[in-house]
């Protein structure tokens, strides 16, 4: 079920005028289950986060520090049903995990419960999430996003200041939004250590016309921007003696998101108008939140051309970063982890 909920501050003065001075903005307490889960068949572990909302009198920050204000203390049964062509294939029971790390903040930290499974998922199936909270059933469902091919990806990657890096891919079914990332791998060598580092450069978003799949998406990334991005994201350091481009140095990663994820992102984006209406997107039945699918496509890690490595070492944008040239890189690769 999908809902768009609206509240407008415009009506607030009329509500206050019509009501007595005994107006109580805290309605009778009600249990609202909050669920967030993004299934990804490319991941080894699936995580569903389950909590609840709270409302009461007093300091909200203090109430947020009370564990049972936001986390269920009663037993929960959480399961995924795998459906294919209208037939139930299997049921996966998720287990509670309170070890997964999270940042500290204003909310209770002691028991941040997640429900997890390491069961492999079928990228062509539909999954139904069913949560039983002492007889209260919260549910949702999502179609999965599967693998998809990259097209015209060169064996050796070259970045030129006068041309663009180009490749294409064919969209899979059920995907609506794509984010491409270029991962650059290199080493920092200091007087005492050699540190392998990665730099991730976002370089393209795309929204499909439909979720039917088979759209051809053409990406172009200016070669000159590759060098300027490296220069802006890697800082010079007095402790670094030299830097070495890895032998296998670049990888294209594409994150594909569902139509539900696209709708959630659109609704959650900051407002660009003066309207006070702020919709909330949810596809959770008997609760609020988001349960949907995504897929992460990892291309193989590829080599850069000799000319590109030399340009990183001596080009105007990156020469101050202490990268060694191609001939010196070949010598050092055999010693690098």
N, C-alpha and C positions, 0 to 999 in steps of 0.2 A: 504494500500500500504506500502511496506517495502523498504527502500533504504539504501544502504551503500555508503556514500560519502567519497572520498579520496582526499587528497592534499599532494603533496610531495615537500619538500624544494629542492629536487634534481634539479627540472626544473627551479627554480627561477633565477639562473645566466643566463640561456639561454633566458629567457623572458626579463630580463633587457638588455642584449646585443642586442637583436633584436629591442628593443623599443628606442624611443628618450628620451632625458632628461626630457621631459614633462610628463613622466609617472605619472598617477594619480591612486594611490592605492584605493581611495574611488570611487567605482563605483556609478552610479546614484542610489539614495535612492530607496529601495524597501521594502515593508511591508512583513516581515517574522513573521508569528504567531507561538508562542511557547506554546505548550500545554503539561501538565502533569496531569495524572489522573490514580489512581489505585482503581478500584471498588472492594469492599469487602462486600459480602452479610452478613458477620458476624458483620459489623459495623452499627451503628445506623445512621451515617451521611456519605454521599459521598461528596468528595471535588475534584473539577477540577480547576487547576490553569492555567490561561490564561494570557500571556504577549506577548511582541514582541521584536525583536532585533532592534538595532540602529547602525547607521554608520554615521560619520560626521567628520568635521575638528575640531581640538582643543584637549583639554584635555578630554580623555575618562572618567576619574573619575568624572569630573565636569558634563559631559553629563549624566552620570548614575544617578546623583542626580536630574535630571529634570524628573518630573512625567510622562509627555507624551512621553518621550524617550522609556519607557519600558512598560507602561500601556495604554490601549485604553481609550480614553476619549469619543468616540462615543458609542452609545448604542449597546450592543451585545445581541443576542438571543442564548441561550445555552439550548439544549435539549438532552435527552436520549430517544431513541426508543427501546422498549422491543420487541424482536422477538422470536417466538417459533414455530419450525417446519415450517418456511417460512411465518408465519403469524404475522402481527403487532398486538401486544396485547394492548399496551398503549404507550403514550408519556408523559414523565416527563419533565417539565420545571424547570430548575435550576435558583435559585435566587442569585443575587450578595451579597456578604458578605465581608465587609471591617473591621470586628471586630476580626477575627481570628488572634491570636498573631503570631509574627515572630520575629526573632532576627534582631537587627539593623545591618547595614553593609554599604557597599559603594553604594548600590542602593537606589533609592528614597524610603522612608519609609512611606510617608503620606497616600498613597492610594494603599495598597497591595491587589488587588482584587482577590477573590476566588469566585467560583460559587458552590453552595451547594444544596443538597436535602436531606430530611429526609425520603423520600419514601423507603419502603422496596424493596429489589431487589430479583428477582427470580434466585436462584442458578443454574437452569437448562436452562436459557435463553441466548440469545445473545443480547448484547446491542450495539447500534450504537450511537455514539456521533456526533451531528451536531451543528456547531457554525456558525451563520450568522453575519458577520461583515459588515454591510452596503452593503449587496449584495455579499460579498466575502464569499464563503462556505468552511469551514474547517471541515474535518470529519475523523472518524476512527471507528473501531468496535472491539469488543472482546467477546469471549465466556467466560462464568463464570466458576469459580471453586466452587464446592459444598463441603458439609461436607463429612467426611470419618471416618471410625471406627478405634479405637485403639484396639490392640489385646494383650492378656496376660498381661494386666496391673494389678498388685496386688492391693488388697484392702488396705493393710498396706505397706508402702514403707520402705525398709531396705537398708542401705548402710554399706557394710562390707569392711574392708581393704584387704580382701583376695578374694573378688568376685566382679562381675560386676552387675550393675543394668540394667536389660534387658526389652525391650518391643518391640512390632511390630505395624505396621499400614499398611492399604491397600490404595494405592494411588488413588485419584479421577481423573476423566478425565480432560484434559486440563491443568493439573499441570505438571511442569517440574523440579522445584527446591524446596527443603525443608530445613528449618532451625529449629532445635529443641532447646528449651530453658527450663531450669529447674528454676522455681520460688521458692525461699526459703523465708518464712515469719517468722518474729521474732519480739520481742519487746526490746527496750532499756528503762530501768528504771533508771531515775536520781532522785536527791533529790526533784525535783519539778514537774516532768512530766513522763508520760509513752507514748512512741512514737512507733507506729506500723511501721515497715519497711519491705521492700521487696528487695531481691537480685536476679537478673536474671543472670543465668549462661548459656551461649551458650555451647552446648555439642554435636552438630552433624549437618553436612550438607549432603544432598543427592541429586543427579541428576538422574532423571529417564532416561530410554532408549528411551521411547516414551511418548506421551501425551494421550495414549489410556486409561490409568488407570489400576487398578487391579494388580499392582505390589505389592509384599509383601516386605516391608522394615523392616529390623531388626536393632535395635539400641542397642548398648552396651556402658555404661558409667561406667568407673572404680570407684568402691566404694571409694577407697582411694583418688581419685581425688575430690570427693565431699568435703572431709574435707580440702584438700589443697586449693581448690577454695574458700571455706569460709574463711580460714585463710588469703588468699592473698587479698580478697576483703573487709573484715570487719576489720576496724582498732581499736586497743585498744584505750580507752579514759578514762581520769581521771574523767570526769563528769558522766560516766556511772557507776552506783552502781552494776547492774546485768543485764543480758540478759536472755530472756525466749523464747524458741522455741514455736511458736504458736501451739495450739491444732491441727489445720488443717494447716500444715506447708509447704507442697510441692505441686506444680502444674506443669504438663507438658504442654507446649505451643508449637504448631507446626505452623510455617508460611509456607504456600504453595504459590509458585509463578508460573506464566504462562511461556510458552515458549518464549514469547516476552520479559518478564522481564529477563529471563535467558540470552537471546541474548544481551539485553541492558547492563546487568552487565558484560558479557564477553567482549564486545566492550569497555566499559568504564573503565575496569581494567587497572592499570598502565602497561605500556609496559615493557617487560622483554628483549627486543632486542635493537639493535642499530638503527633500522629502524626509520625514521622520519615520516613514514606514520601513520596517526592516523584516523581510520574510525569513523564515527558518525552514530549511529543507530537511525532510526525514523520509526514509523508506522503511521504517521499523513499525510493525504492527504491534499495538499495545505498548508502545514505548517511543523513544525519540533517538535519532542518531543516523548512522550510515553503515550499511552492510552491502559491500559490492566487491568487484574484482578488478584486478590490474595484472599486467604482465610486464616483466623486464627482459628486454632482448639484449644479450651481451654478444657483440661481435667478437671474433678472435682478436687477440692482441697482435698488432701488426708493427712492422719496422718502418722507420722513417728513411727517406732517401739520404744519400751522402750530402747532397746539396742542402737539404733542409737542416741537417745537423750542423753543417758548417755555418749556415745562416744564423742559427741560434747562438753559435759561439762568437760570431764576429759581426752580426747585423746590428744596425743602428738602434734597434729597440731593446735588444737583450745582451749586448756585448759586455755590459757592466756586471752581469750576473755570474761570471766566472765559469761558464760552460766550456768544456774542452771541445776541440774540433773532431772531425770524424776519424782521422788517423790515430789520434790519441785515445779516442773512445774504443776503438777496436782492441787496442792493447789492454785497456782497463776492464773490458767486459768479462774476460776470462777469470778475473779475480773478484768480481762483484757477486753478491749473493742473489 
